[in-house]
Amino acid sequence: MPDKRVLHNFIDGSSVAPADGRYSDLIDPSTGEAFASAPISGPADVDRAMRAAEKAFETWRDTTPAERQRALLKIADAIEARADEFIAAESQNTGKPLAMMESEEIPPAVDQIRFFAGAARLLEGRSAGEYMAGHTSYVRREPIGVVAQVTPWNYPLMMAVWKIAPALAAGNTIVLKPSDTTPVSTLLLAEIAAEFLPPGVFNVVAGDRDTGRALVSHPTPQLVAVTGSIRAGMEVATAAATDLKRTHLELGGKAPVIVFDDADIEAAAEAIAVAGYFNAGQDCTAATRVLAAPGIHDDFVAALAEQARNTKTGAPADDVLYGPLNNANQLARVTGFIDRLPDHAELRAGGSRVGDKGYFYSPTVVSGLHQNDEAIRDEIFGPVITVQRFSDEDEAVAFANGVRYGLASSVFTRDHGRAMRVVRRLDFGCVWVNTHIPIVAEMPHGGFKHSGHGKDLSMYGLEDYTRIKHVMHNIEA
C-alpha cells in the first residue's frame, strides 16, 4: 500500500506543519480506509494564523473594491480551470459521485465567487444628508477585521466558498478551520487562492473540536462564522459572548414539505426524493419531513417509496444519485434513528446499510410517525424521508412549525392563493413552492430559531461581513 499523503496547514501564504506534530487519519468513506493524514492544530498554530491575518488586514482593508473583485475573479477562474483536481480531492474525501461534483458543486461554487466579486463594488449606505442644521452625516460600511470561520463536512468546498467569498469581498482577512474529516479541498483552495491574495489574507488551520475552540476563544477575531450543528453553534455563541464577538451561525434544519391534495403526486414524489436523498440527505435544507394531505397520503407514500427503490447509491465513479455517509459516526447515527423507530412507524423502503465496506445507506421512507417522535423532531442528516398525515391547512402549518429548526421548507399545491397564505405562516428562512432545494447566489440562505442567524449568499451575506460607521461633518466650521 502506498504511503499516505500528509497535509499541512496553510498560514501566511505557505504550507506549514502543525507546531506539535500531531496528525489524524483521513478516511475515504467509500472504502473505510485511510488515504491521508491531516494536522490536529493547537493553540500555537491558531495564534500563528491569527497574527498573520491581523498583519494582512492592515493593508487588505485598504484595497479598493475593484482590486478585491479582480482577486476573486481570478480565484473563480482558477477553480474552474482546475476543476478536475477539486473533484478528485472532494470525491475521495467525501465519497461524492464524480458526475454530481462536476455538474452540481463546481459550477455553483465558481458562480458564487463571481457574484461576490461583483457585489464587492455595490455595497450601499444611506445617502449623505443634513439631519442636524449645519452638519452633514453619512454612513460608511467597513470590513470587520479578522474573521474566524468553521465549515462542516457535508459540503467542504461549497461551504468554504460561502464563507470566504463575502468575507474577502468586504475586505476582511480569514482564519478558517474545515471539518476534521474533510479538509482536503479547503487546503487546496487556500493554496490556489494564495496565487492571487497577499500572504495572510486567507489562512486554513486543520484540526478537531479543540482547534475550533482555540479559534473562537482567541482574542483577535471580531466575528466568528460557523456552519454546523446546534450543539456547535451554542458552544460558539457561549464562547464568543465572553469576548463580545459577533457570531454568524447556520445550524442545520429539519425541512418540512407540505403536499396538499391538489398536488401532482408523481411530480411531487420525484422532486422530493431528489431533494431528500441528494448528497445522502446530508444537507441542512434536505426535504426530510413530508406532511401529506389525507386525500393523497397513501398514494403519495406509495409513490415516494417507489422513487426510493429506484434511487441508487454507490461509489464515486458509479452512475448514482449519492454516495456514502461521511463517516462511521454518521452511519451509526442514521442507523440508530431507524433502529429506535417506535412500533407505530412503518418502514416503507430502505432502512439498512448497503454493502460491507464504506458507509453507504439505502434510500429510506418511513410513514406513520407522530409529531413528537424523535425522527420527526431531530435532524437525522441521512437519506431518510418521513411522511406524516395532516387533517387540514392549520394542522399542516402547526406540524411544519412544531420543531426547533427554522431553515427551509416547501409547499406543493396548484392553489397559489393557498400557497401565499401558507408561505406567510411558515417560520422558515426559505420557503419553496412546487420545488425544493434550488439555491442561487443572489438570494439569501439562513434560518430562524435554532437554525441560527445571519445570511449566506446574496447582498445580505456580504453585509453580514461589514460594520456600520456614522460620520458627521460640521459644515460651518
C-alpha positions as CSV (number, residue, x, y, z in Angstrom):
1,M,0.0,0.0,0.0
2,P,1.5,3.4,-0.9
3,D,2.4,5.9,1.8
4,K,-0.4,8.1,2.9
5,R,-0.4,11.7,1.8
6,V,0.5,14.2,4.6
7,L,-1.4,17.5,4.5
8,H,-0.3,20.7,6.2
9,N,-1.9,23.9,7.4
10,F,-1.8,27.0,5.2
11,I,-0.7,30.1,7.1
12,D,0.7,33.4,5.8
13,G,0.9,32.2,2.2
14,S,2.7,28.9,2.9
15,S,2.1,25.3,3.8
16,V,3.3,24.6,7.3
17,A,3.3,21.6,9.6
18,P,1.5,21.8,12.9
19,A,3.6,23.1,15.8
20,D,3.4,19.9,17.9
21,G,3.5,17.4,15.0
22,R,0.0,15.9,15.7
23,Y,-2.0,14.4,12.8
24,S,-5.1,12.3,12.3
25,D,-6.1,9.9,9.6
26,L,-8.5,10.9,6.8
27,I,-10.9,8.1,5.8
28,D,-12.3,7.5,2.4
29,P,-16.0,6.9,3.2
30,S,-16.4,4.8,0.1
31,T,-13.9,2.3,1.4
32,G,-13.5,3.0,5.1
33,E,-9.7,3.1,4.5
34,A,-7.3,5.9,5.4
35,F,-5.9,7.8,2.4
36,A,-4.1,10.8,4.0
37,S,-3.3,12.4,7.3
38,A,-4.2,16.0,8.3
39,P,-2.9,18.3,11.1
40,I,-4.5,18.5,14.5
41,S,-3.7,22.1,15.1
42,G,-3.2,23.5,18.6
43,P,-3.3,27.0,20.1
44,A,0.2,27.8,18.8
45,D,-1.0,27.1,15.2
46,V,-4.2,29.1,15.7
47,D,-2.2,32.0,17.1
48,R,0.3,32.0,14.2
49,A,-2.6,32.1,11.7
50,M,-4.3,34.9,13.7
51,R,-1.2,37.0,13.8
52,A,-0.7,36.6,10.0
53,A,-4.4,37.6,9.4
54,E,-4.1,40.6,11.7
55,K,-1.0,41.8,9.9
56,A,-2.5,41.2,6.5
57,F,-5.7,43.1,7.4
58,E,-3.7,46.3,7.8
59,T,-3.3,46.5,4.0
60,W,-6.1,44.3,2.7
61,R,-8.7,46.5,4.3
62,D,-7.5,49.4,2.2
63,T,-7.7,47.7,-1.1
64,T,-10.3,49.0,-3.4
65,P,-13.5,47.0,-4.2
66,A,-12.1,46.7,-7.8
67,E,-8.9,45.2,-6.5
68,R,-10.8,42.7,-4.4
69,Q,-13.1,41.9,-7.3
70,R,-10.1,41.1,-9.6
71,A,-8.6,38.8,-7.0
72,L,-11.9,36.9,-6.5
73,L,-12.5,36.6,-10.3
74,K,-9.0,35.1,-10.7
75,I,-9.7,32.6,-7.9
76,A,-13.0,31.6,-9.6
77,D,-11.2,31.2,-12.9
78,A,-8.6,29.0,-11.3
79,I,-11.1,26.7,-9.6
80,E,-12.9,26.4,-13.0
81,A,-9.6,25.6,-14.8
82,R,-8.5,23.1,-12.1
83,A,-12.0,21.6,-11.6
84,D,-10.7,18.1,-12.1
85,E,-8.3,18.5,-9.1
86,F,-11.1,19.7,-6.9
87,I,-13.5,17.0,-8.0
88,A,-10.9,14.3,-7.3
89,A,-10.0,15.7,-3.9
90,E,-13.5,16.3,-2.7
91,S,-14.8,12.9,-4.0
92,Q,-12.1,10.9,-2.3
93,N,-12.6,12.9,1.0
94,T,-16.4,12.7,1.0
95,G,-17.4,9.9,-1.4
96,K,-19.5,12.2,-3.5
97,P,-20.2,11.0,-7.1
98,L,-17.8,12.4,-9.6
99,A,-20.5,13.4,-12.0
100,M,-22.5,15.1,-9.3
101,M,-19.5,17.1,-8.3
102,E,-18.9,18.2,-11.9
103,S,-22.4,19.3,-12.5
104,E,-23.8,20.4,-9.2
105,E,-21.0,21.7,-7.0
106,I,-18.1,23.1,-9.0
107,P,-20.3,25.4,-11.2
108,P,-22.3,26.9,-8.3
109,A,-19.1,27.5,-6.3
110,V,-17.5,29.3,-9.2
111,D,-20.6,31.3,-9.8
112,Q,-21.0,32.3,-6.1
113,I,-17.4,33.6,-6.0
114,R,-18.1,35.7,-9.2
115,F,-21.3,37.0,-7.6
116,F,-19.4,38.3,-4.6
117,A,-16.7,39.7,-6.8
118,G,-19.3,41.9,-8.4
119,A,-21.1,42.6,-5.1
120,A,-17.9,44.0,-3.6
121,R,-18.4,47.0,-5.8
122,L,-22.1,47.6,-4.8
123,L,-22.1,48.0,-1.0
124,E,-24.6,50.7,-0.2
125,G,-25.3,53.0,2.7
126,R,-27.9,55.8,3.3
127,S,-27.2,58.9,1.2
128,A,-25.5,61.8,2.9
129,G,-27.8,64.4,4.3
130,E,-28.2,67.2,6.8
131,Y,-30.1,65.7,9.7
132,M,-28.9,68.4,12.0
133,A,-28.6,72.1,11.0
134,G,-25.1,72.9,9.9
135,H,-23.9,69.2,9.8
136,T,-23.8,66.6,7.1
137,S,-24.0,62.9,8.0
138,Y,-23.2,59.8,6.0
139,V,-22.6,56.1,6.6
140,R,-19.5,54.1,5.9
141,R,-19.6,50.3,5.5
142,E,-16.3,48.9,6.6
143,P,-14.7,45.4,6.9
144,I,-15.0,43.9,10.4
145,G,-11.4,42.8,10.7
146,V,-10.1,39.2,11.2
147,V,-12.9,36.7,10.8
148,A,-12.8,33.2,12.3
149,Q,-14.7,30.6,10.2
150,V,-15.6,27.0,10.8
151,T,-17.1,24.8,8.0
152,P,-18.8,21.4,8.0
153,W,-18.1,18.1,6.3
154,N,-21.2,17.8,4.1
155,Y,-20.1,20.4,1.5
156,P,-16.5,21.2,2.3
157,L,-15.7,23.2,-0.8
158,M,-19.1,24.8,-1.2
159,M,-19.3,25.9,2.4
160,A,-15.7,27.3,2.3
161,V,-16.7,29.4,-0.7
162,W,-19.9,30.6,1.1
163,K,-17.7,31.7,4.0
164,I,-14.6,33.2,2.3
165,A,-16.1,34.9,-0.7
166,P,-18.2,37.6,1.1
167,A,-15.6,38.0,3.8
168,L,-12.9,38.7,1.3
169,A,-15.1,40.9,-0.9
170,A,-15.9,43.1,2.1
171,G,-12.1,43.5,2.9
172,N,-11.7,41.1,5.9
173,T,-9.0,38.6,6.4
174,I,-9.7,35.0,7.4
175,V,-8.6,32.1,9.6
176,L,-10.8,29.1,8.6
177,K,-11.0,25.6,10.2
178,P,-12.5,22.9,8.0
179,S,-14.1,19.8,9.4
180,D,-11.6,17.4,10.8
181,T,-12.8,14.7,8.4
182,T,-12.8,16.8,5.2
183,P,-10.0,19.4,5.0
184,V,-8.6,18.4,1.6
185,S,-10.4,20.7,-0.8
186,T,-10.3,23.7,1.5
187,L,-6.5,23.4,1.8
188,L,-6.3,23.1,-2.0
189,L,-8.5,26.2,-2.3
190,A,-6.2,28.1,0.1
191,E,-3.1,27.1,-2.0
192,I,-4.7,28.3,-5.2
193,A,-6.1,31.5,-3.7
194,A,-2.6,32.4,-2.4
195,E,-1.6,33.0,-6.1
196,F,-3.9,36.0,-6.1
197,L,-4.1,37.2,-2.5
198,P,-1.4,38.7,-0.3
199,P,0.1,36.4,2.4
200,G,-2.0,36.1,5.5
201,V,-5.3,37.2,3.9
202,F,-6.7,33.6,3.8
203,N,-5.4,31.1,6.3
204,V,-6.5,27.5,7.0
205,V,-5.8,25.5,10.1
206,A,-7.0,21.9,10.2
207,G,-7.9,20.2,13.4
208,D,-10.5,18.9,15.8
209,R,-13.1,20.4,18.2
210,D,-10.3,21.7,20.4
211,T,-8.8,23.5,17.4
212,G,-12.2,25.1,16.8
213,R,-12.4,26.2,20.5
214,A,-9.0,27.8,20.2
215,L,-10.1,29.6,17.2
216,V,-13.2,31.0,18.8
217,S,-11.6,31.9,22.1
218,H,-8.6,33.7,20.5
219,P,-8.8,37.5,21.2
220,T,-8.1,38.5,17.6
221,P,-11.2,37.7,15.5
222,Q,-14.1,40.2,15.6
223,L,-16.6,37.8,14.0
224,V,-17.0,34.0,14.3
225,A,-18.9,32.4,11.4
226,V,-19.9,28.8,11.7
227,T,-21.9,26.2,9.8
228,G,-22.6,23.2,11.9
229,S,-24.8,21.6,14.5
230,I,-27.0,23.2,17.1
231,R,-24.5,22.0,19.8
232,A,-21.6,23.6,17.9
233,G,-23.5,26.8,17.5
234,M,-24.4,27.1,21.1
235,E,-20.8,26.4,22.2
236,V,-19.5,29.0,19.8
237,A,-22.1,31.6,20.9
238,T,-21.3,31.0,24.5
239,A,-17.5,31.3,24.0
240,A,-17.9,34.3,21.7
241,A,-20.1,36.1,24.3
242,T,-17.3,36.1,26.9
243,D,-15.4,38.4,24.5
244,L,-18.4,40.1,22.9
245,K,-17.5,38.7,19.4
246,R,-20.2,38.8,16.7
247,T,-21.4,35.5,15.5
248,H,-22.9,34.2,12.2
249,L,-24.5,30.8,12.7
250,E,-26.0,28.4,10.2
251,L,-27.0,25.4,12.3
252,G,-29.0,22.9,10.4
253,G,-32.6,22.2,9.7
254,K,-35.5,19.8,9.6
255,A,-37.2,20.9,6.4
256,P,-41.0,20.3,6.2
257,V,-42.6,19.7,2.8
258,I,-46.3,20.2,2.8
259,V,-48.1,18.3,0.0
260,F,-51.7,19.3,-0.5
261,D,-54.3,17.1,-2.1
262,D,-54.3,19.0,-5.4
263,A,-50.6,18.5,-6.0
264,D,-49.3,16.3,-8.8
265,I,-48.4,13.2,-6.7
266,E,-45.9,11.7,-9.1
267,A,-44.1,15.0,-9.8
268,A,-44.0,15.9,-6.2
269,A,-42.7,12.5,-5.2
270,E,-39.9,12.7,-7.8
271,A,-38.9,16.2,-6.7
272,I,-39.0,15.4,-3.0
273,A,-37.0,12.2,-3.5
274,V,-34.2,14.1,-5.2
275,A,-34.2,16.9,-2.6
276,G,-34.3,14.4,0.2
277,Y,-31.6,11.9,-1.0
278,F,-29.2,14.3,-2.7
279,N,-25.8,14.2,-1.0
280,A,-27.1,11.2,1.0
281,G,-29.5,13.5,2.8
282,Q,-26.5,15.3,4.4
283,D,-27.9,18.7,3.6
284,C,-29.4,21.2,6.1
285,T,-32.2,22.0,3.6
286,A,-32.9,18.4,2.6
287,A,-36.6,17.5,2.1
288,T,-36.7,15.2,5.1
289,R,-40.1,15.7,6.6
290,V,-43.2,15.4,4.3
291,L,-46.6,16.4,5.5
292,A,-49.2,14.9,3.2
293,A,-52.9,15.7,2.9
294,P,-55.4,12.9,3.9
295,G,-56.8,12.6,0.4
296,I,-53.4,11.8,-1.2
297,H,-51.4,10.4,1.8
298,D,-51.5,6.7,0.9
299,D,-50.9,7.3,-2.8
300,F,-48.0,9.7,-2.1
301,V,-46.3,7.3,0.3
302,A,-46.5,4.6,-2.3
303,A,-45.1,6.9,-5.0
304,L,-42.3,8.1,-2.7
305,A,-41.4,4.5,-1.8
306,E,-41.2,3.7,-5.5
307,Q,-38.9,6.6,-6.0
308,A,-36.7,5.4,-3.1
309,R,-36.4,1.9,-4.6
310,N,-35.3,3.4,-7.9
311,T,-32.7,5.7,-6.3
312,K,-29.2,4.4,-6.4
313,T,-26.2,4.9,-4.1
314,G,-22.7,3.8,-4.8
315,A,-19.0,4.6,-5.3
316,P,-17.9,8.0,-6.8
317,A,-17.4,6.6,-10.3
318,D,-20.8,4.9,-10.4
319,D,-23.9,6.4,-12.1
320,V,-25.8,7.1,-8.8
321,L,-27.6,10.0,-7.1
322,Y,-25.5,9.9,-3.9
323,G,-22.5,8.3,-2.3
324,P,-21.8,7.2,1.3
325,L,-22.4,8.9,4.5
326,N,-19.4,10.9,5.5
327,N,-18.0,8.9,8.4
328,A,-18.6,5.9,10.7
329,N,-20.1,8.1,13.4
330,Q,-22.7,9.4,10.9
331,L,-23.5,5.9,9.7
332,A,-24.1,4.9,13.4
333,R,-26.3,8.0,13.9
334,V,-28.6,7.2,11.0
335,T,-28.7,3.6,11.8
336,G,-29.7,4.4,15.4
337,F,-32.6,6.6,14.3
338,I,-34.0,3.6,12.3
339,D,-33.3,1.1,15.0
340,R,-35.2,3.2,17.5
341,L,-38.3,3.8,15.4
342,P,-41.5,3.3,17.5
343,D,-43.9,0.4,16.9
344,H,-46.4,2.7,15.2
345,A,-43.9,3.6,12.5
346,E,-43.9,1.8,9.2
347,L,-40.7,1.3,7.2
348,R,-41.8,1.6,3.5
349,A,-38.4,1.5,1.8
350,G,-34.8,1.1,2.7
351,G,-33.7,1.2,6.3
352,S,-30.4,-0.6,6.0
353,R,-26.7,-0.3,5.3
354,V,-25.6,-1.1,1.8
355,G,-22.6,-3.3,1.3
356,D,-20.0,-4.4,3.8
357,K,-17.4,-1.6,3.3
358,G,-17.7,2.1,3.3
359,Y,-20.6,4.0,4.9
360,F,-23.4,3.5,2.3
361,Y,-27.1,3.7,3.4
362,S,-30.2,2.9,1.4
363,P,-32.8,5.4,0.4
364,T,-35.4,5.2,3.2
365,V,-39.1,6.1,3.6
366,V,-40.8,6.0,7.0
367,S,-44.6,6.6,7.5
368,G,-46.9,6.5,10.5
369,L,-44.8,8.7,12.8
370,H,-46.3,11.1,15.3
371,Q,-45.3,14.8,15.7
372,N,-43.4,14.1,19.0
373,D,-41.4,11.2,17.7
374,E,-37.6,11.5,17.7
375,A,-37.3,11.0,13.9
376,I,-39.7,14.0,13.4
377,R,-38.1,16.3,16.0
378,D,-34.4,15.8,15.4
379,E,-32.1,16.1,12.4
380,I,-31.2,12.7,11.0
381,F,-28.8,14.0,8.3
382,G,-29.1,10.9,6.2
383,P,-31.1,9.5,3.3
384,V,-34.3,9.2,5.3
385,I,-37.6,10.8,4.4
386,T,-40.6,10.7,6.8
387,V,-44.2,11.1,5.9
388,Q,-46.9,12.3,8.2
389,R,-50.6,12.8,7.6
390,F,-52.3,16.1,8.4
391,S,-56.0,16.9,8.6
392,D,-56.3,20.5,7.3
393,E,-54.2,23.6,6.5
394,D,-53.9,24.8,10.1
395,E,-52.6,21.4,11.3
396,A,-50.1,21.2,8.4
397,V,-48.7,24.6,9.4
398,A,-48.7,23.7,13.0
399,F,-46.8,20.4,12.3
400,A,-44.4,22.2,10.0
401,N,-43.5,24.9,12.6
402,G,-43.6,22.5,15.5
403,V,-39.8,21.8,15.6
404,R,-36.9,23.8,16.9
405,Y,-35.4,24.4,13.4
406,G,-36.3,27.1,11.0
407,L,-34.1,26.9,8.0
408,A,-36.0,25.7,4.9
409,S,-39.5,24.4,3.9
410,S,-41.6,23.9,0.9
411,V,-45.3,23.7,-0.3
412,F,-46.7,21.7,-3.2
413,T,-50.1,22.8,-4.4
414,R,-51.7,24.2,-7.6
415,D,-53.7,26.7,-5.5
416,H,-51.4,29.8,-5.4
417,G,-53.8,31.6,-3.0
418,R,-53.3,28.8,-0.5
419,A,-49.6,28.8,-1.3
420,M,-49.4,32.5,-0.4
421,R,-51.2,32.0,2.9
422,V,-49.0,29.1,3.9
423,V,-45.8,30.8,2.9
424,R,-46.6,33.8,5.1
425,R,-47.2,31.4,8.1
426,L,-44.2,29.1,7.8
427,D,-41.5,30.0,10.2
428,F,-38.5,29.3,8.0
429,G,-35.8,31.4,6.4
430,C,-36.6,29.9,2.9
431,V,-39.9,28.6,1.5
432,W,-40.1,27.0,-1.9
433,V,-43.3,26.5,-3.8
434,N,-43.7,23.4,-6.0
435,T,-40.0,22.8,-5.8
436,H,-37.4,22.1,-3.1
437,I,-33.7,22.8,-2.7
438,P,-32.7,25.2,-5.6
439,I,-30.3,27.9,-4.4
440,V,-29.0,30.9,-6.3
441,A,-26.2,33.3,-5.3
442,E,-28.5,36.4,-5.5
443,M,-30.9,35.1,-2.8
444,P,-30.1,34.8,1.0
445,H,-29.7,31.5,2.8
446,G,-30.2,31.4,6.5
447,G,-32.7,30.4,9.1
448,F,-34.6,31.3,12.2
449,K,-34.9,29.7,15.7
450,H,-32.3,27.0,16.4
451,S,-31.2,27.1,12.8
452,G,-29.2,30.1,13.7
453,H,-28.9,33.7,12.5
454,G,-27.1,35.6,9.7
455,K,-27.3,35.0,6.0
456,D,-25.1,33.3,3.5
457,L,-25.1,34.3,-0.2
458,S,-26.7,37.5,-1.6
459,M,-26.0,41.1,-0.6
460,Y,-27.3,40.3,2.8
461,G,-24.5,37.8,3.2
462,L,-22.0,40.4,2.2
463,E,-23.4,43.0,4.6
464,D,-23.0,40.5,7.4
465,Y,-19.2,40.8,7.0
466,T,-19.3,44.6,7.4
467,R,-19.7,47.1,10.2
468,I,-21.5,50.4,10.1
469,K,-19.9,53.7,10.9
470,H,-21.7,57.1,11.1
471,V,-19.6,60.1,10.1
472,M,-20.8,63.6,10.8
473,H,-19.1,66.8,9.5
474,N,-19.7,70.3,10.9
475,I,-20.0,72.1,7.6
476,E,-20.0,75.5,9.2
477,A,-16.7,75.1,11.0
